[in-house]
Amino acid sequence: METWQGKHFSITDPKGVNTVIYEVYVTKKEYLDRYPKYTMERLNSTEQIVGDMSKKTFYVEDPDENGNMLMIFSFAKDKVVINNGMLLGNEVKITKKPMPFKYNKLYSEESTELKEVQYTPNLKRAITIIDTETAEEVKPTLYFDEKTNEVKGKCKLKPYKSYFAFELK
């Protein structure tokens, strides 16, 4: 039997809203020459339907006694609400007002590939693209560009869909 050690918390989404949460990590000073200052990882979750609502339980595997920084994205039909949060002990504190973030909404009338999204194995420029309907990440297909001698990625985007892209700096 496998046991899980960590923390968990639940939120309730109304019908038509899909929330995903990422934990933000600050890179230790001794690694900043090889890695970006911040990295993030999407929290695993389970979902339970309760009437018209969706109760989601999110799991933090390695709770920090100083708190775990959270980025909370709630996708609705035509908008994304972005909040910051902090897991402190057994309590999650969420900002009262969503914090402003710059973002680009990617939309295309034709089937296309986003060719300029660069991805490098050392995560120096981590860009995340999320399908706004499913709240699932669009994973890049990696390839080696012989002209620039580097590993790059490209994402296939479907026509008539909206996408949410963000970069953690």
C-alpha positions in Angstrom: 0.0 0.0 0.0 1.3 3.4 -1.0 1.1 6.2 1.5 1.2 9.9 0.6 2.8 12.5 2.9 2.2 16.1 2.3 -0.7 18.6 2.5 -3.9 18.9 0.6 -6.6 21.5 0.3 -9.9 21.8 -1.6 -11.7 24.4 -3.6 -15.1 24.5 -5.1 -15.6 25.6 -8.7 -19.1 26.7 -10.0 -20.4 25.1 -13.2 -18.3 26.3 -16.2 -15.2 27.1 -14.2 -12.1 25.0 -14.2 -9.3 25.9 -11.8 -5.7 24.7 -12.0 -2.9 25.5 -9.5 0.8 25.6 -9.8 3.4 25.7 -7.1 6.2 28.2 -7.6 9.7 27.4 -6.5 12.5 29.9 -5.9 15.9 28.6 -7.2 18.7 28.5 -4.6 21.4 31.1 -5.1 24.1 28.6 -5.9 22.1 27.3 -8.9 21.0 30.6 -10.5 23.8 30.5 -13.0 22.3 27.3 -14.5 18.6 27.7 -13.8 16.0 30.4 -13.8 15.1 32.3 -10.6 11.6 30.8 -10.5 10.2 27.5 -11.7 6.8 26.0 -11.3 5.0 22.7 -11.2 1.3 21.9 -11.7 -0.3 20.4 -8.6 -1.9 17.0 -8.9 -5.6 17.1 -8.1 -8.7 14.9 -7.8 -12.2 16.1 -8.6 -15.6 15.3 -7.2 -18.9 16.5 -8.6 -21.3 17.9 -6.0 -24.6 19.0 -7.6 -23.7 21.8 -10.1 -20.3 22.4 -8.4 -17.0 20.7 -8.8 -14.9 20.1 -5.6 -11.2 19.8 -6.4 -8.6 18.6 -3.9 -5.0 19.7 -4.7 -2.0 18.0 -3.3 1.3 19.6 -2.2 3.9 16.8 -1.9 6.6 18.7 -0.1 5.1 21.4 2.2 7.7 24.0 3.3 7.5 25.3 6.9 8.0 28.8 5.5 5.0 28.4 3.1 4.5 27.2 -0.5 3.8 29.9 -3.2 0.8 29.1 -5.4 -0.4 30.5 -8.7 -4.1 29.9 -9.2 -5.7 30.0 -12.7 -9.5 29.8 -12.9 -10.7 29.3 -16.5 -14.3 30.4 -17.3 -16.0 30.7 -20.7 -14.4 33.9 -21.9 -11.9 34.9 -19.2 -9.1 33.7 -16.9 -8.9 34.9 -13.3 -5.4 34.7 -11.8 -4.7 34.8 -8.1 -1.6 34.3 -5.9 -1.8 32.1 -2.9 0.3 30.7 -0.1 0.0 27.4 1.7 1.0 28.1 5.3 0.7 25.1 7.7 -2.8 23.8 7.3 -4.2 27.0 5.7 -4.3 28.4 2.2 -4.3 32.2 2.0 -5.4 33.6 -1.3 -5.1 37.3 -2.4 -8.4 39.2 -2.0 -8.0 40.9 -5.4 -6.6 39.1 -8.4 -3.1 40.4 -9.1 -2.6 41.9 -12.6 -0.6 39.7 -14.9 0.3 40.5 -18.5 -0.8 37.8 -20.9 -1.5 37.1 -24.5 -4.5 35.2 -25.7 -3.6 33.1 -28.7 -6.3 32.6 -31.3 -6.3 31.4 -34.9 -9.0 31.0 -37.5 -6.8 28.4 -39.3 -4.9 25.3 -38.2 -1.4 26.5 -37.4 1.7 25.7 -35.4 3.2 28.2 -33.0 6.8 27.9 -34.3 8.5 30.6 -32.2 7.9 29.1 -28.7 11.4 28.2 -27.7 12.1 25.5 -25.2 15.4 24.5 -23.8 16.1 21.6 -21.5 17.6 23.8 -18.8 14.3 25.7 -18.5 15.8 29.1 -19.1 12.6 30.2 -20.8 9.7 28.2 -19.7 6.5 29.2 -21.5 3.3 27.4 -20.7 0.3 27.3 -23.1 -3.0 26.1 -21.7 -6.2 25.1 -23.7 -8.8 27.4 -22.1 -11.6 24.9 -22.6 -10.0 21.9 -20.9 -7.4 23.7 -18.8 -4.8 21.2 -20.0 -1.3 22.2 -21.0 -0.4 22.1 -24.6 3.0 20.2 -24.6 5.6 21.2 -27.2 7.1 18.7 -29.6 10.8 18.9 -29.3 13.2 19.1 -32.3 16.8 19.9 -33.0 17.3 23.0 -35.1 20.5 22.4 -37.0 20.8 26.1 -38.2 20.9 27.4 -34.6 22.4 24.2 -33.1 19.8 24.1 -30.2 16.8 22.1 -29.1 13.5 23.9 -29.7 9.9 23.1 -29.4 6.7 23.8 -31.3 3.1 23.4 -30.4 0.2 22.5 -32.6 -2.7 24.8 -32.0 -6.2 23.9 -33.2 -8.3 26.4 -35.2 -11.3 28.2 -33.6 -9.9 27.7 -30.1 -8.6 30.1 -27.5 -5.3 29.5 -25.7 -3.7 31.1 -22.7 0.1 31.5 -22.7 2.2 32.7 -19.8 5.9 32.8 -18.8 7.1 32.9 -15.3 9.9 35.5 -14.8 
